[in-house]
Amino acid sequence: MKISRSVNMVLSRCWRSSSGNVAIISALAMPCLVGFCGMGADAGYWYYRQRVLQGAADVTAYNGAIALSAGTSASAIVSGGSSDATANGWHSSQGTITVNTPPATGSYAGNANSVEVILTENEPRFFSNLFSSSTVSISARAVANYKVNGNACILALDKTAKTALQFWGHNSSTFTDCNVMSDSLNNQSLGVSGDSTVTVPCALAVGTVYVNSTLNLTSCKSPQSDQQPVPDPYANVSPPDTSGPCLPNNSYAPGKHCGGMSIKDTETLSPGVYIIDGGTFSMNANANLTGTGVMFYLTNGATLQFNGNAVFNLSAPTTAPYPGGESGILFFSDRNQATATQTFNSTASSVLTGALYFPTQALTLNGDFVGADGCTQMVADTITYSGNATLSGDCSAYGMNTIPVPGGTTLVE
């Protein structure tokens, strides 16, 4: 009985002691206070990681859109996205990456000029694991888009040449709904000189547009220098099979013509692929050549020699002429061809409908010519044009693709 009374007295004194109460309450509340402080510290870290993740998503999407505008395949952009995001702070071991081109969601879903990047990370708990041991998932999403500054119908691919694209001589040319573009970085990348008069929506260059003659712009206020390069529009087109036997020298049938092909009189070619394997594809002064649905593939050092008095009316296939090929290509030069100049000399009655594609060679066009409805494309290492023509950008009816000109990349989501 005495012990019980003593205990009660001690408890009573503790209960009445304010300092004792504070100590007890503080001891009981301390785990909660530490937990909430830890929660705040962890939340600050998660917020920091989310901002890093958003920056990585933004940069990856932006770089992906630039690569897309330069002709990089969608699969390459997807595979390269992980290294790009990692270099900008994403912890690949703690999350996932999804790269969609075109985007799968949002207002740019299905837009072929856009790249969507979605990043996730599972963040650890440091102090707040008092309440839970599970990780915290954060995510970031970005979409970048490149605009198209119209389409081109003349494109010089060389990256460094002076006047990679040049309008020269007594030239009077009009371009409707199609621009002219040079990929060269030279300070005289695209030149308009001599006695030329060129009327075009926009004249664009990766380097500088040099004008020393008459340039009339119908869409742009001034020549556009320092532009993004336009990728080779036919870079992914496979060449035709060249393994077949050589045709007789006097044959004008589709197939492999070894040592060249010579047009001396009037000839009408059947539709198909004509492989000029070495030698010269020539036309005499009074020759007359017609062919619909034809494509000429120049390989093994083959060259062109079209006399200025010859008359030709040639149009490309409107459907793919062979497996891996593409419609709309009239002349196709082997990408492994050594540097050379391919020259067309034409009269006003000559017609070339389709793409003239010489990716590693110089292309020179002298005289007056025009494709049907103005549908002639020129894509070559360098291009010198002297003559008169009216070219158009709407050529889908002739199996030709457009050549979009990138007009700047921005983050849109």
C-alpha positions in Angstrom: 0.0 0.0 0.0 2.9 2.4 0.7 4.5 1.6 -2.6 1.3 2.3 -4.6 1.0 5.6 -2.8 4.5 6.5 -3.7 4.0 5.7 -7.4 0.9 7.7 -7.5 2.7 10.7 -6.0 5.5 10.4 -8.6 3.1 10.2 -11.5 1.1 13.1 -10.0 4.2 15.3 -9.9 5.1 14.4 -13.5 1.6 15.1 -14.7 1.7 18.5 -13.0 5.2 19.3 -14.3 5.0 21.4 -17.5 8.6 20.6 -18.5 7.9 16.9 -18.2 4.9 17.3 -20.4 6.9 19.1 -23.1 9.6 16.4 -23.0 7.1 13.6 -23.4 5.2 15.3 -26.2 8.4 16.2 -28.0 9.6 12.7 -27.8 6.3 11.4 -29.1 6.2 14.0 -32.0 9.9 13.7 -33.0 9.4 10.8 -35.5 6.6 12.8 -37.2 8.6 16.0 -37.4 11.6 14.2 -38.8 9.4 12.4 -41.3 7.8 15.6 -42.5 11.1 17.3 -42.8 12.4 14.4 -44.7 9.3 14.4 -46.9 10.0 18.0 -47.8 13.7 17.3 -48.6 12.7 14.3 -50.8 9.9 16.3 -52.5 12.5 19.0 -53.4 14.8 16.4 -54.9 11.9 14.9 -56.9 11.0 18.3 -58.2 14.6 18.9 -59.2 14.8 15.6 -61.0 11.5 16.3 -62.8 13.0 19.6 -64.1 16.1 17.8 -65.3 13.9 15.2 -66.9 11.9 17.8 -68.7 15.0 19.5 -70.0 16.3 16.1 -71.3 13.0 15.5 -73.1 13.0 19.0 -74.6 16.5 18.6 -76.0 16.0 15.1 -77.3 12.8 16.0 -79.1 14.3 19.2 -80.6 17.4 17.3 -81.8 15.2 14.6 -83.2 13.1 17.1 -85.2 16.3 18.7 -86.6 17.6 15.2 -87.6 14.2 14.4 -89.1 14.3 17.6 -91.2 17.8 16.6 -92.4 16.5 13.3 -93.8 17.4 11.0 -90.9 15.1 7.9 -90.8 12.5 7.6 -88.1 14.1 4.4 -86.8 17.5 6.1 -86.4 15.9 9.0 -84.5 14.2 6.5 -82.2 17.4 4.5 -81.6 19.5 7.6 -81.0 17.0 9.2 -78.6 18.3 7.2 -75.6 21.9 8.4 -75.8 20.7 12.0 -76.4 18.5 11.9 -73.3 21.2 10.3 -71.2 23.7 13.0 -72.2 21.3 15.6 -71.0 20.7 14.1 -67.5 18.2 11.3 -67.8 19.1 8.2 -65.7 18.4 5.4 -68.1 18.9 2.7 -65.3 15.9 4.2 -63.4 13.3 4.7 -66.1 12.1 4.3 -69.7 12.2 6.4 -72.9 9.6 6.4 -75.7 10.3 8.2 -79.0 7.5 8.6 -81.5 7.8 10.0 -84.9 5.2 11.0 -85.8 3.8 11.7 -82.3 1.2 9.3 -81.0 -0.7 11.7 -78.7 -1.4 15.4 -78.4 -2.3 18.1 -80.9 0.6 17.0 -83.2 -0.4 13.3 -83.3 0.3 11.9 -86.8 2.3 15.0 -87.9 5.1 13.7 -90.0 7.3 16.6 -89.3 7.3 16.1 -85.5 9.0 14.1 -82.8 7.5 13.1 -79.4 9.7 12.1 -76.5 8.4 10.7 -73.2 10.8 10.0 -70.3 10.2 8.4 -67.0 12.3 7.8 -63.8 11.6 6.0 -60.6 13.1 8.1 -57.8 14.3 6.7 -54.5 13.1 7.8 -51.0 15.7 9.0 -48.6 14.1 10.4 -45.5 10.4 9.6 -46.3 11.1 5.9 -46.4 9.9 6.0 -42.8 6.4 6.1 -44.3 6.9 4.0 -47.5 9.7 2.1 -49.1 8.3 2.3 -52.7 9.9 4.5 -55.3 8.3 7.7 -56.7 7.6 7.7 -60.5 8.1 11.0 -62.4 7.7 11.7 -66.1 8.3 14.4 -68.7 7.0 14.8 -72.3 8.1 17.1 -75.2 7.1 17.5 -78.8 9.2 19.3 -81.4 8.1 20.2 -84.9 10.0 21.5 -88.0 8.1 23.8 -90.4 8.3 23.5 -94.2 9.3 26.6 -96.1 7.7 25.5 -99.3 9.0 22.9 -101.8 12.1 23.1 -104.0 12.4 22.0 -107.7 16.1 22.8 -108.0 18.5 21.5 -105.3 22.3 21.6 -105.2 23.6 19.1 -102.7 27.3 20.0 -102.4 28.2 21.2 -98.9 31.1 23.5 -99.7 31.2 24.5 -103.4 31.2 28.1 -104.5 28.0 28.8 -106.5 26.9 25.3 -106.0 23.7 26.5 -107.7 24.2 29.2 -110.3 21.9 31.0 -112.7 24.1 32.3 -115.5 24.1 33.8 -119.0 21.0 35.1 -120.8 18.7 33.3 -118.5 15.0 34.1 -118.0 13.3 31.6 -115.7 10.1 31.5 -113.8 9.3 29.2 -110.9 5.7 28.7 -109.8 5.1 27.2 -106.3 8.7 25.9 -106.1 11.8 27.3 -104.6 15.5 27.0 -105.5 17.9 25.8 -102.8 21.7 25.3 -102.3 23.0 23.2 -99.4 26.5 24.7 -99.7 28.0 26.6 -96.7 30.0 28.9 -99.1 29.5 32.7 -98.8 28.5 32.5 -102.5 26.4 29.4 -102.1 23.7 30.4 -104.6 24.4 32.9 -107.4 22.3 34.8 -109.8 24.6 36.6 -112.2 25.3 37.3 -115.8 22.3 38.6 -117.6 19.9 36.4 -115.7 16.3 37.2 -114.7 15.0 34.7 -112.2 11.4 34.9 -110.7 10.9 32.5 -107.8 8.9 32.3 -104.6 12.1 32.0 -102.5 15.8 31.6 -103.1 17.5 29.8 -100.2 20.9 28.7 -99.2 22.7 27.2 -96.2 25.5 29.7 -96.9 24.8 33.1 -98.6 22.7 34.0 -101.6 24.8 36.1 -104.0 22.8 38.3 -106.4 24.5 40.3 -109.2 21.6 40.3 -111.6 17.8 40.3 -111.5 16.1 38.2 -108.8 12.3 38.6 -108.4 10.9 37.0 -105.2 7.2 36.4 -105.1 6.9 35.0 -101.5 10.0 35.9 -99.5 10.9 39.5 -98.9 14.6 38.8 -99.5 17.0 36.0 -100.4 17.1 33.5 -97.5 20.7 32.8 -96.3 21.8 30.6 -93.3 19.1 28.1 -93.8 18.8 24.5 -92.7 20.1 22.1 -95.4 17.6 20.1 -97.5 18.3 16.4 -97.4 18.8 14.4 -100.6 15.2 13.5 -101.5 16.3 10.4 -103.3 19.0 9.2 -100.9 17.0 6.0 -100.0 16.2 5.0 -103.6 18.0 1.8 -104.5 19.7 1.7 -107.9 18.5 -0.8 -110.6 20.0 -4.2 -111.1 22.9 -3.8 -113.5 24.0 -7.5 -113.7 22.2 -8.4 -116.9 23.8 -9.0 -120.3 24.8 -6.2 -122.7 22.3 -5.5 -125.5 23.5 -5.3 -129.2 25.1 -1.9 -130.1 22.2 -1.0 -132.4 19.5 -1.8 -129.9 17.2 0.8 -128.4 15.3 -1.5 -126.1 15.2 -1.2 -122.3 18.1 -3.0 -120.7 21.9 -2.7 -120.4 23.7 -0.7 -123.0 27.4 -1.2 -122.6 29.7 1.4 -124.0 26.9 4.0 -124.3 24.0 4.6 -126.7 23.9 6.8 -129.7 20.8 8.4 -131.2 21.4 9.5 -134.8 18.0 9.8 -136.4 14.4 9.6 -135.1 13.8 7.0 -132.4 10.9 6.2 -130.1 11.8 4.3 -126.9 9.6 1.8 -125.2 8.8 2.3 -121.5 11.4 0.8 -119.1 14.9 1.2 -117.5 17.8 1.9 -119.7 21.2 1.2 -118.1 24.0 3.2 -119.7 27.1 1.2 -118.6 30.1 3.3 -119.5 30.6 5.3 -122.7 28.4 8.2 -123.8 24.7 8.6 -124.2 24.7 10.9 -127.2 22.3 12.6 -129.6 23.4 13.9 -133.0 22.5 17.4 -134.2 19.4 16.4 -136.1 18.3 13.5 -133.9 14.8 13.3 -132.5 14.2 11.1 -129.4 10.8 10.3 -127.8 10.2 8.1 -124.8 7.4 7.9 -122.2 7.8 6.0 -118.9 11.6 5.8 -119.3 14.4 6.0 -116.8 18.1 6.2 -117.7 20.6 4.9 -115.2 24.2 6.1 -115.8 27.0 4.0 -114.3 30.6 3.0 -114.8 31.6 6.5 -115.9 28.8 7.0 -118.4 28.4 10.6 -119.7 25.8 12.6 -121.6 26.3 14.4 -124.9 23.0 16.0 -126.1 23.7 18.2 -129.1 22.0 21.6 -129.0 20.1 21.0 -132.3 18.7 17.7 -131.2 15.1 17.4 -130.1 14.0 15.2 -127.2 10.7 14.6 -125.5 11.3 12.2 -122.5 9.1 11.5 -119.5 9.8 9.5 -116.4 7.7 6.5 -115.2 4.7 7.5 -113.1 5.0 4.3 -111.0 8.2 2.6 -109.5 10.0 1.1 -112.5 11.8 -1.6 -110.5 11.9 -3.0 -107.0 13.3 -0.5 -104.6 13.0 2.2 -107.3 10.8 5.3 -107.3 8.5 6.9 -109.8 9.3 10.3 -111.3 13.1 9.8 -111.9 14.1 10.4 -115.5 17.9 10.4 -115.2 19.7 8.7 -112.3 23.4 8.8 -111.9 25.3 6.0 -110.0 26.2 7.5 -106.5 29.6 6.0 -106.9 30.3 7.8 -110.2 33.5 9.9 -110.2 33.1 13.6 -110.3 32.1 14.8 -113.8 29.9 17.3 -115.5 26.7 16.1 -117.2 25.4 18.5 -119.8 22.1 19.0 -121.5 22.0 21.3 -124.6 18.4 21.7 -125.7 16.1 23.6 -128.0 12.9 25.3 -127.1 10.9 22.3 -128.3 12.7 19.8 -126.1 10.9 18.4 -123.0 12.3 16.6 -119.9 9.5 15.6 -117.6 10.8 14.1 -114.3 13.8 14.4 -111.9 17.3 14.8 -113.2 19.2 13.2 -110.3 23.0 13.4 -110.3 24.0 13.2 -106.6 27.8 13.2 -107.0 28.1 15.0 -110.3 27.7 18.5 -111.7 24.7 19.2 -113.9 24.8 21.9 -116.6 21.7 22.9 -118.6 22.0 25.1 -121.6 19.1 26.2 -123.8 15.4 26.3 -123.5 13.4 23.4 -122.2 10.5 22.6 -119.9 8.8 19.5 -118.5 5.2 18.8 -119.2 3.2 21.4 -117.1 6.6 22.7 -116.0 7.4 19.4 -114.2 11.2 19.1 -114.1 13.2 18.6 -111.0 17.0 19.1 -110.8 18.9 17.5 -107.9 22.7 17.3 -108.4 26.0 17.9 -106.6 26.2 21.3 -108.3 23.9 22.9 -110.9 24.6 25.6 -113.5 21.5 26.7 -115.4 21.5 28.9 -118.4 18.4 29.1 -120.5 14.7 29.8 -120.3 12.0 27.8 -118.5 8.9 27.9 -116.5 8.9 25.3 -113.8 6.1 24.2 -111.4 6.0 22.5 -108.0 2.8 20.6 -108.4 3.9 17.5 -110.3 2.3 14.6 -108.5 0.3 13.7 -111.6 3.7 12.7 -113.2 4.7 10.5 -110.3 7.1 13.0 -108.8 7.6 13.6 -105.1 7.9 17.1 -103.5 11.2 18.3 -102.0 10.2 20.1 -98.8 12.5 22.9 -97.5 12.9 23.0 -93.7 11.9 26.3 -92.3 13.0 26.2 -88.6 12.5 23.9 -85.6 10.5 24.7 -82.4 9.2 23.0 -79.3 5.5 22.9 -79.6 4.4 20.8 -76.6 
